[in-house]
Amino acid sequence: MKDFLKKHKKSMLLILAGTLAIAGTYAGIGEEAQQQILKAIESLF
């Protein structure tokens, strides 16, 4: 799994970012909260 994540890091981040943006819009999550979540996800890689 780690090898897969390393190879596809950019596309995974794009997919996660897109999913967060859509979910955030529906849930009413603020832009700042989305940025913090994205930073947390990026730090995992």
Phi and psi restraints in degrees (range 20) as a CNS / XPLOR table:
assign (resid 1 and name C) (resid 2 and name N)
       (resid 2 and name CA) (resid 2 and name C) 1.0 -63.1 20.0 2
assign (resid 2 and name N) (resid 2 and name CA)
       (resid 2 and name C) (resid 3 and name N) 1.0 -40.4 20.0 2
assign (resid 2 and name C) (resid 3 and name N)
       (resid 3 and name CA) (resid 3 and name C) 1.0 -61.2 20.0 2
assign (resid 3 and name N) (resid 3 and name CA)
       (resid 3 and name C) (resid 4 and name N) 1.0 -42.1 20.0 2
assign (resid 3 and name C) (resid 4 and name N)
       (resid 4 and name CA) (resid 4 and name C) 1.0 -60.7 20.0 2
assign (resid 4 and name N) (resid 4 and name CA)
       (resid 4 and name C) (resid 5 and name N) 1.0 -44.9 20.0 2
assign (resid 4 and name C) (resid 5 and name N)
       (resid 5 and name CA) (resid 5 and name C) 1.0 -64.4 20.0 2
assign (resid 5 and name N) (resid 5 and name CA)
       (resid 5 and name C) (resid 6 and name N) 1.0 -39.0 20.0 2
assign (resid 5 and name C) (resid 6 and name N)
       (resid 6 and name CA) (resid 6 and name C) 1.0 -65.1 20.0 2
assign (resid 6 and name N) (resid 6 and name CA)
       (resid 6 and name C) (resid 7 and name N) 1.0 -41.6 20.0 2
assign (resid 6 and name C) (resid 7 and name N)
       (resid 7 and name CA) (resid 7 and name C) 1.0 -70.1 20.0 2
assign (resid 7 and name N) (resid 7 and name CA)
       (resid 7 and name C) (resid 8 and name N) 1.0 -34.0 20.0 2
assign (resid 7 and name C) (resid 8 and name N)
       (resid 8 and name CA) (resid 8 and name C) 1.0 -114.2 20.0 2
assign (resid 8 and name N) (resid 8 and name CA)
       (resid 8 and name C) (resid 9 and name N) 1.0 27.8 20.0 2
assign (resid 8 and name C) (resid 9 and name N)
       (resid 9 and name CA) (resid 9 and name C) 1.0 -54.2 20.0 2
assign (resid 9 and name N) (resid 9 and name CA)
       (resid 9 and name C) (resid 10 and name N) 1.0 -50.7 20.0 2
assign (resid 9 and name C) (resid 10 and name N)
       (resid 10 and name CA) (resid 10 and name C) 1.0 -62.0 20.0 2
assign (resid 10 and name N) (resid 10 and name CA)
       (resid 10 and name C) (resid 11 and name N) 1.0 -48.1 20.0 2
assign (resid 10 and name C) (resid 11 and name N)
       (resid 11 and name CA) (resid 11 and name C) 1.0 -66.6 20.0 2
assign (resid 11 and name N) (resid 11 and name CA)
       (resid 11 and name C) (resid 12 and name N) 1.0 -36.4 20.0 2
assign (resid 11 and name C) (resid 12 and name N)
       (resid 12 and name CA) (resid 12 and name C) 1.0 -63.4 20.0 2
assign (resid 12 and name N) (resid 12 and name CA)
       (resid 12 and name C) (resid 13 and name N) 1.0 -43.5 20.0 2
assign (resid 12 and name C) (resid 13 and name N)
       (resid 13 and name CA) (resid 13 and name C) 1.0 -63.4 20.0 2
assign (resid 13 and name N) (resid 13 and name CA)
       (resid 13 and name C) (resid 14 and name N) 1.0 -40.2 20.0 2
assign (resid 13 and name C) (resid 14 and name N)
       (resid 14 and name CA) (resid 14 and name C) 1.0 -63.7 20.0 2
assign (resid 14 and name N) (resid 14 and name CA)
       (resid 14 and name C) (resid 15 and name N) 1.0 -43.3 20.0 2
assign (resid 14 and name C) (resid 15 and name N)
       (resid 15 and name CA) (resid 15 and name C) 1.0 -63.5 20.0 2
assign (resid 15 and name N) (resid 15 and name CA)
       (resid 15 and name C) (resid 16 and name N) 1.0 -45.9 20.0 2
assign (resid 15 and name C) (resid 16 and name N)
       (resid 16 and name CA) (resid 16 and name C) 1.0 -62.8 20.0 2
assign (resid 16 and name N) (resid 16 and name CA)
       (resid 16 and name C) (resid 17 and name N) 1.0 -42.3 20.0 2
assign (resid 16 and name C) (resid 17 and name N)
       (resid 17 and name CA) (resid 17 and name C) 1.0 -62.6 20.0 2
assign (resid 17 and name N) (resid 17 and name CA)
       (resid 17 and name C) (resid 18 and name N) 1.0 -43.9 20.0 2
assign (resid 17 and name C) (resid 18 and name N)
       (resid 18 and name CA) (resid 18 and name C) 1.0 -63.7 20.0 2
assign (resid 18 and name N) (resid 18 and name CA)
       (resid 18 and name C) (resid 19 and name N) 1.0 -43.7 20.0 2
assign (resid 18 and name C) (resid 19 and name N)
       (resid 19 and name CA) (resid 19 and name C) 1.0 -62.0 20.0 2
assign (resid 19 and name N) (resid 19 and name CA)
       (resid 19 and name C) (resid 20 and name N) 1.0 -43.8 20.0 2
assign (resid 19 and name C) (resid 20 and name N)
       (resid 20 and name CA) (resid 20 and name C) 1.0 -62.4 20.0 2
assign (resid 20 and name N) (resid 20 and name CA)
       (resid 20 and name C) (resid 21 and name N) 1.0 -42.3 20.0 2
assign (resid 20 and name C) (resid 21 and name N)
       (resid 21 and name CA) (resid 21 and name C) 1.0 -61.7 20.0 2
assign (resid 21 and name N) (resid 21 and name CA)
       (resid 21 and name C) (resid 22 and name N) 1.0 -44.3 20.0 2
assign (resid 21 and name C) (resid 22 and name N)
       (resid 22 and name CA) (resid 22 and name C) 1.0 -67.7 20.0 2
assign (resid 22 and name N) (resid 22 and name CA)
       (resid 22 and name C) (resid 23 and name N) 1.0 -48.3 20.0 2
assign (resid 22 and name C) (resid 23 and name N)
       (resid 23 and name CA) (resid 23 and name C) 1.0 -62.7 20.0 2
assign (resid 23 and name N) (resid 23 and name CA)
       (resid 23 and name C) (resid 24 and name N) 1.0 -40.6 20.0 2
assign (resid 23 and name C) (resid 24 and name N)
       (resid 24 and name CA) (resid 24 and name C) 1.0 -63.2 20.0 2
assign (resid 24 and name N) (resid 24 and name CA)
       (resid 24 and name C) (resid 25 and name N) 1.0 -38.0 20.0 2
assign (resid 24 and name C) (resid 25 and name N)
       (resid 25 and name CA) (resid 25 and name C) 1.0 -63.9 20.0 2
assign (resid 25 and name N) (resid 25 and name CA)
       (resid 25 and name C) (resid 26 and name N) 1.0 -44.8 20.0 2
assign (resid 25 and name C) (resid 26 and name N)
       (resid 26 and name CA) (resid 26 and name C) 1.0 -68.5 20.0 2
assign (resid 26 and name N) (resid 26 and name CA)
       (resid 26 and name C) (resid 27 and name N) 1.0 -41.5 20.0 2
assign (resid 26 and name C) (resid 27 and name N)
       (resid 27 and name CA) (resid 27 and name C) 1.0 -80.6 20.0 2
assign (resid 27 and name N) (resid 27 and name CA)
       (resid 27 and name C) (resid 28 and name N) 1.0 -14.1 20.0 2
assign (resid 27 and name C) (resid 28 and name N)
       (resid 28 and name CA) (resid 28 and name C) 1.0 79.6 20.0 2
assign (resid 28 and name N) (resid 28 and name CA)
       (resid 28 and name C) (resid 29 and name N) 1.0 24.5 20.0 2
assign (resid 28 and name C) (resid 29 and name N)
       (resid 29 and name CA) (resid 29 and name C) 1.0 -72.0 20.0 2
assign (resid 29 and name N) (resid 29 and name CA)
       (resid 29 and name C) (resid 30 and name N) 1.0 136.0 20.0 2
assign (resid 29 and name C) (resid 30 and name N)
       (resid 30 and name CA) (resid 30 and name C) 1.0 -69.2 20.0 2
assign (resid 30 and name N) (resid 30 and name CA)
       (resid 30 and name C) (resid 31 and name N) 1.0 160.4 20.0 2
assign (resid 30 and name C) (resid 31 and name N)
       (resid 31 and name CA) (resid 31 and name C) 1.0 -60.1 20.0 2
assign (resid 31 and name N) (resid 31 and name CA)
       (resid 31 and name C) (resid 32 and name N) 1.0 -40.4 20.0 2
assign (resid 31 and name C) (resid 32 and name N)
       (resid 32 and name CA) (resid 32 and name C) 1.0 -62.7 20.0 2
assign (resid 32 and name N) (resid 32 and name CA)
       (resid 32 and name C) (resid 33 and name N) 1.0 -42.9 20.0 2
assign (resid 32 and name C) (resid 33 and name N)
       (resid 33 and name CA) (resid 33 and name C) 1.0 -62.4 20.0 2
assign (resid 33 and name N) (resid 33 and name CA)
       (resid 33 and name C) (resid 34 and name N) 1.0 -39.9 20.0 2
assign (resid 33 and name C) (resid 34 and name N)
       (resid 34 and name CA) (resid 34 and name C) 1.0 -62.9 20.0 2
assign (resid 34 and name N) (resid 34 and name CA)
       (resid 34 and name C) (resid 35 and name N) 1.0 -41.4 20.0 2
assign (resid 34 and name C) (resid 35 and name N)
       (resid 35 and name CA) (resid 35 and name C) 1.0 -63.0 20.0 2
assign (resid 35 and name N) (resid 35 and name CA)
       (resid 35 and name C) (resid 36 and name N) 1.0 -40.9 20.0 2
assign (resid 35 and name C) (resid 36 and name N)
       (resid 36 and name CA) (resid 36 and name C) 1.0 -64.4 20.0 2
assign (resid 36 and name N) (resid 36 and name CA)
       (resid 36 and name C) (resid 37 and name N) 1.0 -40.3 20.0 2
assign (resid 36 and name C) (resid 37 and name N)
       (resid 37 and name CA) (resid 37 and name C) 1.0 -64.1 20.0 2
assign (resid 37 and name N) (resid 37 and name CA)
       (resid 37 and name C) (resid 38 and name N) 1.0 -42.9 20.0 2
assign (resid 37 and name C) (resid 38 and name N)
       (resid 38 and name CA) (resid 38 and name C) 1.0 -61.6 20.0 2
assign (resid 38 and name N) (resid 38 and name CA)
       (resid 38 and name C) (resid 39 and name N) 1.0 -42.4 20.0 2
assign (resid 38 and name C) (resid 39 and name N)
       (resid 39 and name CA) (resid 39 and name C) 1.0 -63.0 20.0 2
assign (resid 39 and name N) (resid 39 and name CA)
       (resid 39 and name C) (resid 40 and name N) 1.0 -39.5 20.0 2
assign (resid 39 and name C) (resid 40 and name N)
       (resid 40 and name CA) (resid 40 and name C) 1.0 -63.5 20.0 2
assign (resid 40 and name N) (resid 40 and name CA)
       (resid 40 and name C) (resid 41 and name N) 1.0 -41.6 20.0 2
assign (resid 40 and name C) (resid 41 and name N)
       (resid 41 and name CA) (resid 41 and name C) 1.0 -65.7 20.0 2
assign (resid 41 and name N) (resid 41 and name CA)
       (resid 41 and name C) (resid 42 and name N) 1.0 -43.7 20.0 2
assign (resid 41 and name C) (resid 42 and name N)
       (resid 42 and name CA) (resid 42 and name C) 1.0 -61.5 20.0 2
assign (resid 42 and name N) (resid 42 and name CA)
       (resid 42 and name C) (resid 43 and name N) 1.0 -35.9 20.0 2
assign (resid 42 and name C) (resid 43 and name N)
       (resid 43 and name CA) (resid 43 and name C) 1.0 -68.1 20.0 2
assign (resid 43 and name N) (resid 43 and name CA)
       (resid 43 and name C) (resid 44 and name N) 1.0 -21.2 20.0 2
assign (resid 43 and name C) (resid 44 and name N)
       (resid 44 and name CA) (resid 44 and name C) 1.0 -69.8 20.0 2
assign (resid 44 and name N) (resid 44 and name CA)
       (resid 44 and name C) (resid 45 and name N) 1.0 -28.1 20.0 2
